[in-house]
Amino acid sequence: MKCPNCGDRKSVEIDIHSSGFSAEQSPVKECGACGLVWRVKMSGEKAEIDIIKAADKK
C-alpha cells in the first residue's frame, strides 16, 4: 500500500487489536519514511483514509 502522505510504499502493519484500532479488513499502517499512521475504512463502497497520527517528517 502507498502512503497517502509521502507516497512511499514501505509501510508496516501494526497489530493493535486490543486497543480496537485494527481489524482484518482495515489494518493500521505506519509509513517507515514519514511516520504517518493511518488505516483505510470502508463506508459502503467508498474507501476513506483515517489518519491516526500525523507524519513526523515531510
Secondary structure, DSSP 8 states (H G I E B T S, - for coil): ---TTT----EEEE--GGGT---SSS-EEEETTT--EEEEEEETTEEEEEEEE--S--
